[in-house]
């Protein structure tokens, strides 16, 4: 599956990127990710093989990544809804949870539980 962009109220959700136009590598370092470039590659492989769907939760006006949220299929038409926010940005993660859960159900046919605060 190709990555899908989602609007969540005041927040813009997009796939993680590391290319000549946009890179999330610097922002991912703020989430204590040891190898941010590898994390981006893994997240994109997850979209491609439909094993994990990860979004950067961004400020629409600046593109700044303030949270990460993901859907991780667990089998039997269920999935974990997981995410983390940078300090001071819990609202971004909270606002993204509903639209992402609806995407999981409507587009993927997966039911999610409540958001678990852990890195996707």
C-alpha positions in Angstrom: 0.0 0.0 0.0 1.1 3.5 -0.7 1.3 5.8 2.3 -1.9 7.8 3.0 -2.0 11.3 4.3 -4.5 12.1 7.0 -5.8 15.4 8.4 -6.5 15.3 12.2 -8.0 18.6 13.2 -5.1 21.0 13.6 -2.6 18.4 12.6 -1.3 16.9 9.4 -0.2 13.2 9.3 2.1 11.9 6.6 4.5 9.1 6.0 8.0 9.5 7.3 10.5 10.8 4.8 14.2 11.0 4.2 14.9 12.3 0.7 16.2 15.4 -1.1 13.1 17.4 -0.4 12.2 16.5 3.2 13.9 14.6 6.0 12.5 13.4 9.3 15.9 12.1 10.4 16.7 15.2 12.7 13.2 15.1 14.2 13.3 11.4 14.9 16.5 11.9 17.0 14.3 13.8 19.4 12.3 10.6 20.0 15.5 8.7 21.1 15.6 6.6 18.0 19.1 5.2 17.6 19.2 5.1 13.8 16.6 7.6 12.5 17.4 6.9 8.8 16.9 3.2 9.3 13.7 3.9 11.2 12.3 5.8 8.2 13.3 2.9 5.8 11.6 0.4 8.1 8.5 2.5 8.4 8.3 2.8 4.6 8.8 -1.0 4.2 5.9 -1.4 6.7 3.6 0.5 4.4 4.8 -1.4 1.4 4.2 -4.9 2.9 1.2 -3.7 5.1 2.9 -4.9 8.3 3.0 -1.5 10.0 1.6 1.9 9.2 3.5 4.9 10.7 2.7 8.6 10.4 4.6 11.7 11.4 2.1 14.0 13.2 3.1 17.5 11.9 2.3 21.1 12.4 0.6 22.0 9.0 2.2 25.4 8.7 5.8 24.3 9.3 5.9 20.6 8.7 7.5 20.1 12.1 7.1 16.5 13.4 5.8 16.6 16.9 4.5 13.1 17.3 4.6 9.6 15.8 1.5 7.4 15.5 1.1 4.0 14.0 -1.1 1.0 13.4 0.5 -2.4 13.9 -1.6 -5.4 12.7 -1.7 -8.2 15.3 -3.8 -10.7 13.4 -7.5 -11.7 13.5 -8.5 -8.2 12.0 -7.1 -6.4 15.0 -4.2 -3.9 15.4 -2.4 -2.0 18.1 -2.7 1.8 17.9 0.6 3.2 19.3 2.3 6.5 19.4 4.6 9.0 21.2 4.7 12.7 21.3 7.5 15.2 22.0 7.3 17.0 25.3 4.5 19.6 25.2 2.7 18.0 22.2 0.5 15.3 23.8 -2.5 17.0 22.2 -1.2 16.3 18.7 -1.0 12.6 19.5 -4.4 12.6 21.2 -6.0 14.4 18.2 -4.4 12.0 15.7 -5.7 8.8 17.5 -9.3 9.0 16.3 -8.6 9.7 12.6 -6.0 7.0 12.5 -8.2 4.4 14.2 -11.0 5.3 11.7 -8.5 4.8 8.9 -7.5 1.4 10.3 -11.1 0.3 10.4 -12.3 1.8 7.2 -9.3 1.3 4.9 -7.7 -1.7 6.4 -10.6 -3.5 8.1 -8.7 -3.5 11.4 -10.1 -2.8 14.9 -7.8 -1.0 17.3 -7.8 -0.7 21.0 -7.1 2.5 22.8 -3.9 4.4 22.0 -0.9 2.9 23.8 1.9 5.4 24.3 4.9 3.7 22.9 6.9 4.2 19.7 5.3 2.7 16.6 
